[in-house]
Amino acid sequence: MRPFYWELFAKKLKEKIDRLGYVGFFSMQEAQEKNMRLATGRETNSLKEEVCLYWLVDESDGVIADAKFQAFGPIGLIAAAEIVSELVLRKNYDQASRISADLLDQHVRDRKDLPAFPKECAGYLNQVLSAVDRAVQHCLDIPFAVSYDTTPIEVDFGEIPGGIPGWEEFPHQQKIKIIEEVIDKEIRPYIELDAGGVQLIGLNQVNEVLISYQGSCTTCHSSTGSTLSAIQKILKSRVHPNLIVTPQ
């Protein structure tokens, strides 16, 4: 029986629930046969609802080669476990440790401004992330590459034709606030997953958005390539097509 909040799930999330792809578990024997480490993370809440994550981790670089889960509880918990299993796949355990509840939700949103999970599922998202932390603890002695492929930033949404109505007439500080909100909600979570950071420096009079990178982004080649391109595409789509992004 589906819960009362089923209709509040995003369409993309419902589709994943209807076609679960990561349910199951790995045994120690399977891990040994594949020359992988078995890392598990189990978390039980006060209602005895339980989730257990199973990862096969490559001991040469800390990359999660395969992921499964078992969950005993409502749909919200099962859905959260499915999404986190999809997100950690082919990332190293350090990247997995940086996954947030906001990133889990963004991954299955139909619209970038509308949450995929209803508020009733907040506890289940946090429960699954606690299980991630427990699985990571089994991997801390494995070396992982400081330099790795960056997480692609989601840009699968349509443009606002002509940009936000009235954009050119907005006060400068209002423009800054809008740009910062888009960066904070739709860009920064993906960059932080890779131990990087991005800050808005300002906006000049020719619609040039000035940003600075922090952390791993300062030495990553994609910060001037695919990551920069994604940031610019998002701001053009969500704010105004004349915006140009320039890193400092």
C-alpha positions as protocol buffer text, in pm:
chain_id: "A"
residue {
  index: 1
  type: MET
  ca { x: 0 y: 0 z: 0 }
}
residue {
  index: 2
  type: ARG
  ca { x: 143 y: 335 z: -104 }
}
residue {
  index: 3
  type: PRO
  ca { x: 172 y: 611 z: 158 }
}
residue {
  index: 4
  type: PHE
  ca { x: -47 y: 920 z: 166 }
}
residue {
  index: 5
  type: TYR
  ca { x: 242 y: 1131 z: 36 }
}
residue {
  index: 6
  type: TRP
  ca { x: 294 y: 919 z: -279 }
}
residue {
  index: 7
  type: GLU
  ca { x: 144 y: 1190 z: -500 }
}
residue {
  index: 8
  type: LEU
  ca { x: 398 y: 1438 z: -364 }
}
residue {
  index: 9
  type: PHE
  ca { x: 691 y: 1242 z: -510 }
}
residue {
  index: 10
  type: ALA
  ca { x: 845 y: 1381 z: -828 }
}
residue {
  index: 11
  type: LYS
  ca { x: 758 y: 1190 z: -1145 }
}
residue {
  index: 12
  type: LYS
  ca { x: 1124 y: 1099 z: -1201 }
}
residue {
  index: 13
  type: LEU
  ca { x: 1145 y: 960 z: -848 }
}
residue {
  index: 14
  type: LYS
  ca { x: 827 y: 755 z: -890 }
}
residue {
  index: 15
  type: GLU
  ca { x: 971 y: 600 z: -1206 }
}
residue {
  index: 16
  type: LYS
  ca { x: 1284 y: 493 z: -1018 }
}
residue {
  index: 17
  type: ILE
  ca { x: 1075 y: 345 z: -737 }
}
residue {
  index: 18
  type: ASP
  ca { x: 874 y: 145 z: -988 }
}
residue {
  index: 19
  type: ARG
  ca { x: 1195 y: 9 z: -1144 }
}
residue {
  index: 20
  type: LEU
  ca { x: 1433 y: -46 z: -854 }
}
residue {
  index: 21
  type: GLY
  ca { x: 1776 y: -141 z: -984 }
}
residue {
  index: 22
  type: TYR
  ca { x: 1995 y: -175 z: -675 }
}
residue {
  index: 23
  type: VAL
  ca { x: 1800 y: -400 z: -439 }
}
residue {
  index: 24
  type: GLY
  ca { x: 2004 y: -692 z: -307 }
}
residue {
  index: 25
  type: PHE
  ca { x: 2328 y: -763 z: -123 }
}
residue {
  index: 26
  type: PHE
  ca { x: 2683 y: -887 z: -169 }
}
residue {
  index: 27
  type: SER
  ca { x: 2840 y: -1165 z: 35 }
}
residue {
  index: 28
  type: MET
  ca { x: 3197 y: -1171 z: 156 }
}
residue {
  index: 29
  type: GLN
  ca { x: 3262 y: -1460 z: -81 }
}
residue {
  index: 30
  type: GLU
  ca { x: 3140 y: -1256 z: -381 }
}
residue {
  index: 31
  type: ALA
  ca { x: 3368 y: -971 z: -281 }
}
residue {
  index: 32
  type: GLN
  ca { x: 3669 y: -1202 z: -251 }
}
residue {
  index: 33
  type: GLU
  ca { x: 3597 y: -1365 z: -587 }
}
residue {
  index: 34
  type: LYS
  ca { x: 3599 y: -1020 z: -749 }
}
residue {
  index: 35
  type: ASN
  ca { x: 3906 y: -905 z: -555 }
}
residue {
  index: 36
  type: MET
  ca { x: 3704 y: -627 z: -396 }
}
residue {
  index: 37
  type: ARG
  ca { x: 3650 y: -510 z: -41 }
}
residue {
  index: 38
  type: LEU
  ca { x: 3298 y: -545 z: 96 }
}
residue {
  index: 39
  type: ALA
  ca { x: 3195 y: -228 z: 277 }
}
residue {
  index: 40
  type: THR
  ca { x: 2859 y: -221 z: 452 }
}
residue {
  index: 41
  type: GLY
  ca { x: 2664 y: 51 z: 626 }
}
residue {
  index: 42
  type: ARG
  ca { x: 2362 y: -27 z: 841 }
}
residue {
  index: 43
  type: GLU
  ca { x: 2135 y: 227 z: 1010 }
}
residue {
  index: 44
  type: THR
  ca { x: 1817 y: 163 z: 1211 }
}
residue {
  index: 45
  type: ASN
  ca { x: 1581 y: 435 z: 1332 }
}
residue {
  index: 46
  type: SER
  ca { x: 1365 y: 451 z: 1644 }
}
residue {
  index: 47
  type: LEU
  ca { x: 1079 y: 277 z: 1461 }
}
residue {
  index: 48
  type: LYS
  ca { x: 1305 y: -20 z: 1378 }
}
residue {
  index: 49
  type: GLU
  ca { x: 1304 y: 77 z: 1011 }
}
residue {
  index: 50
  type: GLU
  ca { x: 1639 y: -35 z: 871 }
}
residue {
  index: 51
  type: VAL
  ca { x: 1859 y: 23 z: 571 }
}
residue {
  index: 52
  type: CYS
  ca { x: 2182 y: -158 z: 486 }
}
residue {
  index: 53
  type: LEU
  ca { x: 2414 y: -53 z: 205 }
}
residue {
  index: 54
  type: TYR
  ca { x: 2653 y: -299 z: 37 }
}
residue {
  index: 55
  type: TRP
  ca { x: 2950 y: -171 z: -166 }
}
residue {
  index: 56
  type: LEU
  ca { x: 3218 y: -354 z: -360 }
}
residue {
  index: 57
  type: VAL
  ca { x: 3519 y: -124 z: -330 }
}
residue {
  index: 58
  type: ASP
  ca { x: 3834 y: -144 z: -542 }
}
residue {
  index: 59
  type: GLU
  ca { x: 4122 y: -150 z: -295 }
}
residue {
  index: 60
  type: SER
  ca { x: 4362 y: 3 z: -548 }
}
residue {
  index: 61
  type: ASP
  ca { x: 4184 y: 338 z: -572 }
}
residue {
  index: 62
  type: GLY
  ca { x: 3883 y: 338 z: -337 }
}
residue {
  index: 63
  type: VAL
  ca { x: 3629 y: 344 z: -620 }
}
residue {
  index: 64
  type: ILE
  ca { x: 3289 y: 187 z: -552 }
}
residue {
  index: 65
  type: ALA
  ca { x: 3260 y: -63 z: -835 }
}
residue {
  index: 66
  type: ASP
  ca { x: 2912 y: -187 z: -748 }
}
residue {
  index: 67
  type: ALA
  ca { x: 2640 y: -100 z: -497 }
}
residue {
  index: 68
  type: LYS
  ca { x: 2327 y: -265 z: -361 }
}
residue {
  index: 69
  type: PHE
  ca { x: 2095 y: -215 z: -66 }
}
residue {
  index: 70
  type: GLN
  ca { x: 1835 y: -377 z: 153 }
}
residue {
  index: 71
  type: ALA
  ca { x: 1570 y: -163 z: 322 }
}
residue {
  index: 72
  type: PHE
  ca { x: 1296 y: -261 z: 563 }
}
residue {
  index: 73
  type: GLY
  ca { x: 1053 y: 25 z: 594 }
}
residue {
  index: 74
  type: PRO
  ca { x: 831 y: 262 z: 393 }
}
residue {
  index: 75
  type: ILE
  ca { x: 870 y: 371 z: 34 }
}
residue {
  index: 76
  type: GLY
  ca { x: 1050 y: 689 z: 133 }
}
residue {
  index: 77
  type: LEU
  ca { x: 1336 y: 490 z: 287 }
}
residue {
  index: 78
  type: ILE
  ca { x: 1355 y: 251 z: -7 }
}
residue {
  index: 79
  type: ALA
  ca { x: 1360 y: 541 z: -252 }
}
residue {
  index: 80
  type: ALA
  ca { x: 1640 y: 719 z: -66 }
}
residue {
  index: 81
  type: ALA
  ca { x: 1848 y: 400 z: -59 }
}
residue {
  index: 82
  type: GLU
  ca { x: 1795 y: 347 z: -433 }
}
residue {
  index: 83
  type: ILE
  ca { x: 1906 y: 700 z: -520 }
}
residue {
  index: 84
  type: VAL
  ca { x: 2214 y: 697 z: -298 }
}
residue {
  index: 85
  type: SER
  ca { x: 2319 y: 360 z: -445 }
}
residue {
  index: 86
  type: GLU
  ca { x: 2296 y: 510 z: -793 }
}
residue {
  index: 87
  type: LEU
  ca { x: 2494 y: 819 z: -693 }
}
residue {
  index: 88
  type: VAL
  ca { x: 2787 y: 640 z: -526 }
}
residue {
  index: 89
  type: LEU
  ca { x: 2844 y: 403 z: -817 }
}
residue {
  index: 90
  type: ARG
  ca { x: 3186 y: 460 z: -979 }
}
residue {
  index: 91
  type: LYS
  ca { x: 3278 y: 729 z: -728 }
}
residue {
  index: 92
  type: ASN
  ca { x: 3545 y: 681 z: -468 }
}
residue {
  index: 93
  type: TYR
  ca { x: 3446 y: 659 z: -103 }
}
residue {
  index: 94
  type: ASP
  ca { x: 3569 y: 1014 z: -35 }
}
residue {
  index: 95
  type: GLN
  ca { x: 3326 y: 1149 z: -294 }
}
residue {
  index: 96
  type: ALA
  ca { x: 3050 y: 930 z: -151 }
}
residue {
  index: 97
  type: SER
  ca { x: 3109 y: 1079 z: 194 }
}
residue {
  index: 98
  type: ARG
  ca { x: 3025 y: 1425 z: 55 }
}
residue {
  index: 99
  type: ILE
  ca { x: 2679 y: 1335 z: -75 }
}
residue {
  index: 100
  type: SER
  ca { x: 2415 y: 1551 z: 90 }
}
residue {
  index: 101
  type: ALA
  ca { x: 2038 y: 1524 z: 131 }
}
residue {
  index: 102
  type: ASP
  ca { x: 2002 y: 1818 z: -106 }
}
residue {
  index: 103
  type: LEU
  ca { x: 2205 y: 1642 z: -375 }
}
residue {
  index: 104
  type: LEU
  ca { x: 1999 y: 1324 z: -334 }
}
residue {
  index: 105
  type: ASP
  ca { x: 1683 y: 1527 z: -387 }
}
residue {
  index: 106
  type: GLN
  ca { x: 1818 y: 1728 z: -681 }
}
residue {
  index: 107
  type: HIS
  ca { x: 1917 y: 1410 z: -860 }
}
residue {
  index: 108
  type: VAL
  ca { x: 1553 y: 1310 z: -911 }
}
residue {
  index: 109
  type: ARG
  ca { x: 1372 y: 1642 z: -937 }
}
residue {
  index: 110
  type: ASP
  ca { x: 1136 y: 1709 z: -1226 }
}
residue {
  index: 111
  type: ARG
  ca { x: 1192 y: 2082 z: -1182 }
}
residue {
  index: 112
  type: LYS
  ca { x: 1492 y: 2241 z: -1021 }
}
residue {
  index: 113
  type: ASP
  ca { x: 1274 y: 2458 z: -795 }
}
residue {
  index: 114
  type: LEU
  ca { x: 1045 y: 2177 z: -675 }
}
residue {
  index: 115
  type: PRO
  ca { x: 1170 y: 1910 z: -428 }
}
residue {
  index: 116
  type: ALA
  ca { x: 1149 y: 1547 z: -542 }
}
residue {
  index: 117
  type: PHE
  ca { x: 1095 y: 1408 z: -190 }
}
residue {
  index: 118
  type: PRO
  ca { x: 815 y: 1544 z: 33 }
}
residue {
  index: 119
  type: LYS
  ca { x: 907 y: 1677 z: 377 }
}
residue {
  index: 120
  type: GLU
  ca { x: 781 y: 1353 z: 533 }
}
residue {
  index: 121
  type: CYS
  ca { x: 1090 y: 1179 z: 389 }
}
residue {
  index: 122
  type: ALA
  ca { x: 1356 y: 1407 z: 538 }
}
residue {
  index: 123
  type: GLY
  ca { x: 1434 y: 1156 z: 812 }
}
residue {
  index: 124
  type: TYR
  ca { x: 1479 y: 875 z: 560 }
}
residue {
  index: 125
  type: LEU
  ca { x: 1726 y: 1079 z: 354 }
}
residue {
  index: 126
  type: ASN
  ca { x: 1932 y: 1144 z: 667 }
}
residue {
  index: 127
  type: GLN
  ca { x: 1908 y: 779 z: 772 }
}
residue {
  index: 128
  type: VAL
  ca { x: 2050 y: 665 z: 440 }
}
residue {
  index: 129
  type: LEU
  ca { x: 2330 y: 922 z: 460 }
}
residue {
  index: 130
  type: SER
  ca { x: 2417 y: 788 z: 806 }
}
residue {
  index: 131
  type: ALA
  ca { x: 2445 y: 443 z: 648 }
}
residue {
  index: 132
  type: VAL
  ca { x: 2679 y: 595 z: 385 }
}
residue {
  index: 133
  type: ASP
  ca { x: 2900 y: 731 z: 665 }
}
residue {
  index: 134
  type: ARG
  ca { x: 2915 y: 385 z: 824 }
}
residue {
  index: 135
  type: ALA
  ca { x: 3013 y: 223 z: 494 }
}
residue {
  index: 136
  type: VAL
  ca { x: 3283 y: 485 z: 440 }
}
residue {
  index: 137
  type: GLN
  ca { x: 3437 y: 395 z: 776 }
}
residue {
  index: 138
  type: HIS
  ca { x: 3525 y: 52 z: 632 }
}
residue {
  index: 139
  type: CYS
  ca { x: 3730 y: 215 z: 354 }
}
residue {
  index: 140
  type: LEU
  ca { x: 3941 y: 481 z: 526 }
}
residue {
  index: 141
  type: ASP
  ca { x: 4266 y: 284 z: 496 }
}
residue {
  index: 142
  type: ILE
  ca { x: 4230 y: 257 z: 117 }
}
residue {
  index: 143
  type: PRO
  ca { x: 4428 y: 522 z: -75 }
}
residue {
  index: 144
  type: PHE
  ca { x: 4227 y: 722 z: -324 }
}
residue {
  index: 145
  type: ALA
  ca { x: 4343 y: 953 z: -598 }
}
residue {
  index: 146
  type: VAL
  ca { x: 4333 y: 1322 z: -510 }
}
residue {
  index: 147
  type: SER
  ca { x: 4270 y: 1391 z: -878 }
}
residue {
  index: 148
  type: TYR
  ca { x: 3968 y: 1219 z: -1026 }
}
residue {
  index: 149
  type: ASP
  ca { x: 3695 y: 1266 z: -1283 }
}
residue {
  index: 150
  type: THR
  ca { x: 3462 y: 1538 z: -1165 }
}
residue {
  index: 151
  type: THR
  ca { x: 3095 y: 1479 z: -1100 }
}
residue {
  index: 152
  type: PRO
  ca { x: 2885 y: 1606 z: -1390 }
}
residue {
  index: 153
  type: ILE
  ca { x: 2661 y: 1897 z: -1295 }
}
residue {
  index: 154
  type: GLU
  ca { x: 2297 y: 1836 z: -1384 }
}
residue {
  index: 155
  type: VAL
  ca { x: 2177 y: 2069 z: -1660 }
}
residue {
  index: 156
  type: ASP
  ca { x: 1882 y: 1870 z: -1793 }
}
residue {
  index: 157
  type: PHE
  ca { x: 1618 y: 2139 z: -1775 }
}
residue {
  index: 158
  type: GLY
  ca { x: 1473 y: 2387 z: -2022 }
}
residue {
  index: 159
  type: GLU
  ca { x: 1569 y: 2747 z: -2062 }
}
residue {
  index: 160
  type: ILE
  ca { x: 1353 y: 3039 z: -1957 }
}
residue {
  index: 161
  type: PRO
  ca { x: 1283 y: 3203 z: -2298 }
}
residue {
  index: 162
  type: GLY
  ca { x: 1453 y: 3540 z: -2291 }
}
residue {
  index: 163
  type: GLY
  ca { x: 1561 y: 3494 z: -1931 }
}
residue {
  index: 164
  type: ILE
  ca { x: 1386 y: 3608 z: -1613 }
}
residue {
  index: 165
  type: PRO
  ca { x: 1126 y: 3871 z: -1713 }
}
residue {
  index: 166
  type: GLY
  ca { x: 1246 y: 4222 z: -1629 }
}
residue {
  index: 167
  type: TRP
  ca { x: 1603 y: 4107 z: -1559 }
}
residue {
  index: 168
  type: GLU
  ca { x: 1768 y: 4409 z: -1723 }
}
residue {
  index: 169
  type: GLU
  ca { x: 1571 y: 4649 z: -1499 }
}
residue {
  index: 170
  type: PHE
  ca { x: 1643 y: 4472 z: -1171 }
}
residue {
  index: 171
  type: PRO
  ca { x: 1862 y: 4655 z: -916 }
}
residue {
  index: 172
  type: HIS
  ca { x: 2221 y: 4528 z: -916 }
}
residue {
  index: 173
  type: GLN
  ca { x: 2194 y: 4373 z: -568 }
}
residue {
  index: 174
  type: GLN
  ca { x: 1880 y: 4183 z: -667 }
}
residue {
  index: 175
  type: LYS
  ca { x: 2064 y: 4036 z: -965 }
}
residue {
  index: 176
  type: ILE
  ca { x: 2350 y: 3930 z: -739 }
}
residue {
  index: 177
  type: LYS
  ca { x: 2104 y: 3765 z: -499 }
}
residue {
  index: 178
  type: ILE
  ca { x: 1936 y: 3568 z: -779 }
}
residue {
  index: 179
  type: ILE
  ca { x: 2266 y: 3447 z: -924 }
}
residue {
  index: 180
  type: GLU
  ca { x: 2393 y: 3346 z: -579 }
}
residue {
  index: 181
  type: GLU
  ca { x: 2074 y: 3150 z: -512 }
}
residue {
  index: 182
  type: VAL
  ca { x: 2109 y: 2954 z: -838 }
}
residue {
  index: 183
  type: ILE
  ca { x: 2476 y: 2881 z: -764 }
}
residue {
  index: 184
  type: ASP
  ca { x: 2392 y: 2772 z: -409 }
}
residue {
  index: 185
  type: LYS
  ca { x: 2106 y: 2539 z: -503 }
}
residue {
  index: 186
  type: GLU
  ca { x: 2202 y: 2401 z: -843 }
}
residue {
  index: 187
  type: ILE
  ca { x: 2580 y: 2424 z: -880 }
}
residue {
  index: 188
  type: ARG
  ca { x: 2759 y: 2426 z: -545 }
}
residue {
  index: 189
  type: PRO
  ca { x: 2632 y: 2083 z: -420 }
}
residue {
  index: 190
  type: TYR
  ca { x: 2789 y: 1905 z: -720 }
}
residue {
  index: 191
  type: ILE
  ca { x: 3120 y: 2089 z: -686 }
}
residue {
  index: 192
  type: GLU
  ca { x: 3138 y: 2022 z: -312 }
}
residue {
  index: 193
  type: LEU
  ca { x: 3092 y: 1651 z: -383 }
}
residue {
  index: 194
  type: ASP
  ca { x: 3438 y: 1664 z: -544 }
}
residue {
  index: 195
  type: ALA
  ca { x: 3593 y: 1858 z: -253 }
}
residue {
  index: 196
  type: GLY
  ca { x: 3578 y: 2183 z: -447 }
}
residue {
  index: 197
  type: GLY
  ca { x: 3406 y: 2514 z: -403 }
}
residue {
  index: 198
  type: VAL
  ca { x: 3279 y: 2810 z: -602 }
}
residue {
  index: 199
  type: GLN
  ca { x: 3214 y: 3164 z: -485 }
}
residue {
  index: 200
  type: LEU
  ca { x: 3040 y: 3451 z: -661 }
}
residue {
  index: 201
  type: ILE
  ca { x: 3269 y: 3755 z: -674 }
}
residue {
  index: 202
  type: GLY
  ca { x: 3038 y: 3989 z: -858 }
}
residue {
  index: 203
  type: LEU
  ca { x: 2852 y: 4091 z: -1171 }
}
residue {
  index: 204
  type: ASN
  ca { x: 2978 y: 4372 z: -1391 }
}
residue {
  index: 205
  type: GLN
  ca { x: 2785 y: 4601 z: -1620 }
}
residue {
  index: 206
  type: VAL
  ca { x: 2829 y: 4382 z: -1927 }
}
residue {
  index: 207
  type: ASN
  ca { x: 2656 y: 4077 z: -1775 }
}
residue {
  index: 208
  type: GLU
  ca { x: 2985 y: 3910 z: -1688 }
}
residue {
  index: 209
  type: VAL
  ca { x: 2955 y: 3687 z: -1380 }
}
residue {
  index: 210
  type: LEU
  ca { x: 3285 y: 3671 z: -1192 }
}
residue {
  index: 211
  type: ILE
  ca { x: 3351 y: 3360 z: -985 }
}
residue {
  index: 212
  type: SER
  ca { x: 3640 y: 3207 z: -794 }
}
residue {
  index: 213
  type: TYR
  ca { x: 3714 y: 2840 z: -730 }
}
residue {
  index: 214
  type: GLN
  ca { x: 3824 y: 2682 z: -403 }
}
residue {
  index: 215
  type: GLY
  ca { x: 3956 y: 2343 z: -298 }
}
residue {
  index: 216
  type: SER
  ca { x: 4018 y: 2082 z: -565 }
}
residue {
  index: 217
  type: CYS
  ca { x: 3870 y: 2310 z: -833 }
}
residue {
  index: 218
  type: THR
  ca { x: 4180 y: 2532 z: -823 }
}
residue {
  index: 219
  type: THR
  ca { x: 4392 y: 2257 z: -978 }
}
residue {
  index: 220
  type: CYS
  ca { x: 4128 y: 2068 z: -1179 }
}
residue {
  index: 221
  type: HIS
  ca { x: 4144 y: 2104 z: -1557 }
}
residue {
  index: 222
  type: SER
  ca { x: 3764 y: 2086 z: -1583 }
}
residue {
  index: 223
  type: SER
  ca { x: 3728 y: 2411 z: -1386 }
}
residue {
  index: 224
  type: THR
  ca { x: 3805 y: 2591 z: -1711 }
}
residue {
  index: 225
  type: GLY
  ca { x: 3640 y: 2327 z: -1927 }
}
residue {
  index: 226
  type: SER
  ca { x: 3334 y: 2113 z: -1863 }
}
residue {
  index: 227
  type: THR
  ca { x: 3261 y: 2252 z: -1514 }
}
residue {
  index: 228
  type: LEU
  ca { x: 3282 y: 2612 z: -1632 }
}
residue {
  index: 229
  type: SER
  ca { x: 3067 y: 2528 z: -1932 }
}
residue {
  index: 230
  type: ALA
  ca { x: 2803 y: 2368 z: -1706 }
}
residue {
  index: 231
  type: ILE
  ca { x: 2799 y: 2666 z: -1469 }
}
residue {
  index: 232
  type: GLN
  ca { x: 2753 y: 2905 z: -1758 }
}
residue {
  index: 233
  type: LYS
  ca { x: 2481 y: 2692 z: -1918 }
}
residue {
  index: 234
  type: ILE
  ca { x: 2286 y: 2679 z: -1592 }
}
residue {
  index: 235
  type: LEU
  ca { x: 2304 y: 3055 z: -1536 }
}
residue {
  index: 236
  type: LYS
  ca { x: 2209 y: 3125 z: -1897 }
}
residue {
  index: 237
  type: SER
  ca { x: 1916 y: 2885 z: -1870 }
}
residue {
  index: 238
  type: ARG
  ca { x: 1790 y: 2984 z: -1527 }
}
residue {
  index: 239
  type: VAL
  ca { x: 1868 y: 3356 z: -1520 }
}
residue {
  index: 240
  type: HIS
  ca { x: 1947 y: 3524 z: -1854 }
}
residue {
  index: 241
  type: PRO
  ca { x: 2097 y: 3406 z: -2188 }
}
residue {
  index: 242
  type: ASN
  ca { x: 2337 y: 3703 z: -2205 }
}
residue {
  index: 243
  type: LEU
  ca { x: 2532 y: 3605 z: -1894 }
}
residue {
  index: 244
  type: ILE
  ca { x: 2898 y: 3510 z: -1936 }
}
residue {
  index: 245
  type: VAL
  ca { x: 3091 y: 3337 z: -1657 }
}
residue {
  index: 246
  type: THR
  ca { x: 3455 y: 3423 z: -1598 }
}
residue {
  index: 247
  type: PRO
  ca { x: 3673 y: 3256 z: -1331 }
}
residue {
  index: 248
  type: GLN
  ca { x: 3924 y: 3480 z: -1152 }
}
